[in-house]
Amino acid sequence: SVEVHQTPSAVFSRPGENVQLFCQHQKTDYTLMLWYQKPQGETALKVIGNLYHKNPTIESSYEKHFNMSGDLGGGGPKNASLNMFNLRRPQDSAVYFCAASYAQCCRFPCLHYKNLLSVTVSLDYTEATPPSHLH
């Protein structure tokens, strides 16, 4: 088995801000990291995409505001990040999952749901009061 660590555990962000989530594990032959989204009020996980070694593949519905980076090759610890930009859509407030997998070739679509960890990202739509200036 593999222990996957995802940070931060929760994020509170304002619309228009960027968020970065990290996923890390020590299993040297697990060179595939997968990311999923579970929007509020929905039960199904949606595939955002995956990172294989240094090569991201992102589903078309996420391409504008999401990307992935990291290096899952070599013999050391595996680190990857999910980068989300200009979050504005209500469905961006969601629980995000990462999973690590051994990369394999499949004849049929594969489902990668093992070792899932989650982080909740919440967008705060309230108006912010600017800080007071000290004189």
ROFI-18339 format. One record per residue: residue in one letter; x, y, z of N, C-alpha, C in turn. Coordinates in steps of 0.2 Angstrom, whole numbers, plus 5000, padded with zeros to 4 digits. Example, Ala and Ser with C-alpha at 12.3 -4.5 7.8 and 13.67 -1.06 7.14 Angstrom:
BEGIN
A506649725039506249785039506649845039 S506449895035506849955036506450005039 
This chain:
BEGIN
S500449945000500050005000500450065000 V500150124999500550184998500150235002 E500550275006500250335010500350395005 V499750425004499750495000499550545005 H499950605004499850665009499650715004 Q499150755006498850805002498850865007 T499050925004499050985008498851045003 P498551095006498251105013497651055014 S497351055020496751015021496151045019 A496151115020495551155018495851225015 V495451255011495651315008495051365008 F495051425010494551475009494851525005 S494451544999494751584994494151634992 R494351694989493851734987493851724979 P493251734976493251734969493751774965 G494051744960494551774956495251754959 E495351724965495951704967496251644964 N496851624965497151564963497251514969 V497251454968497351404974497851354971 Q498251324975498751274974498651214979 L498551154977498551094981499151054979 F499351024985499950974984499750904986 C500150864982500050794984500750754984 Q500850714989501550684989501550614992 H501950574989502050504992502750484991 Q502950424994503550394993503650334989 K503150314986503150254982503450264975 T504050244974504450264969504250234962 D503850184962503550154955502850184954 Y502550224958501950254957502050324953 T502050324947502250384943501650414940 L501050404942500450434940500050464945 M499850524945499450554950498850584947 L498250564950497650584947497250634952 W496950684949496550734953495850724951 Y495350734956494650724955494350784959 Q493750804957493350854960492650824962 K492450844968491750824970491350894972 P490950924967490650984968490150974974 Q489951034977489451024983488851004980 G488450964984487850934982487850874977 E488450854975488450804970488750744973 T488650684971488950624974489450594969 A489550604963490050574959490650624959 L491250584958491850614957491950634950 K492150694948492350714941493050714940 V493350684935494050674934494250744931 I494750774934495050834932495650824927 G496050774929496550754924497050714928 N497650704925498150664928498850694926 L499350674930500050694929500450624928 Y500750614923501150554922501850574921 H502350564925503050584926502950664926 K503050704921503050774921502450794916 N502150744913501650764908500950764910 P500650824910499950834912499450814907 T498850784908498250774904497650804908 I497350854905496850884909496150884904 E495650864908494950864904494750924901 S494450924896494350994892493951044896 S493451014900493051064904493451094910 Y494051074911494451104916495051144914 E495151144907495851174904495951244905 K495351284906495451354906495751374913 H495551344918495651364925496051324929 F496251264926496651214930497251194926 N497851174930498351144927498751104932 M499151064930499551014935500251024934 S500651014939501451014938501750964943 G502350954942502750904947503150864943 D503550824947503950774944503850704947 L503550654944503450594947503950534944 G504450554941504950514938505450504943 G505950464942506550454946506350414952 G506850404956506850354962506650394969 G506550454969506450484975505650494976 P505550534982504850554983504450584977 K503850574977503450604971503050654974 N503050714970502750774972502350804966 A501750824967501350854961500850904964 S500650954960500251004962499651014957 L499051034960498551054956498451124957 N498451164951498451234951497851254948 M497451294952496851324950496851404949 F496651424944496651494942496051534942 N495951594944495351634944494751594945 L494751564951494151524953493551574954 R492951564950492351604950491751554950 R491751504947491151464946490951434952 P490251424953490051394960490351324960 Q490451284955490651214955491351214957 D491751274957492451274960492451264967 S491951284971491851264978491751194979 A492251154980492151074980492651044984 V492550974985493150934988493550914982 Y494150914983494650894978495050834981 F495150784977495450724979496050714974 C496650684977497150664973497250584974 A497550554970497650484970498350464967 A498650414969499350394966499150324963 S499550314958499450244955500050224951 Y500150164950500650134946500350144939 A500750174934500550184928500450114924 Q499950104920499850044917499450064910 C499550014905499250024899498549984899 C498050014897497349984898497049984891 R496649924889496349924883495649964884 F495349964890494749994891494850054896 P494450104896494550154901494650134908 C495150154912495350134919495050184924 L494850154929494550204935495150194940 H495350254942495850264947495550294953 Y495350254958495050284964495450254970 K496050234970496350204976496750264979 N496850254986497250304989496950374989 L496350384989496050454988496150494994 L496350554994496350604999495950664997 S495650695002495250755000495550825003 V495350875000495450945002494750985000 T494551025004493951065003494151135001 V493951154995494051224993493351264993 S493351314997492751354997492851424995 L492451454991492451524989492051564993 D492251614996491851665000491651724996 Y490951724995490651774990490451844994 T490651845000490551905004491051965003 E490752025003491252075002491752085008 A492352105006492852115011492852185013 T492952205019493052265022493852285021 P494052335018494752345018495052365024 P495652345026495952355032496052425034 S496052445040496152515042496852535042 H496952595040497652615039497852655046 L498452635048498652665055499052735053 H498852785057499152855056499652865062 
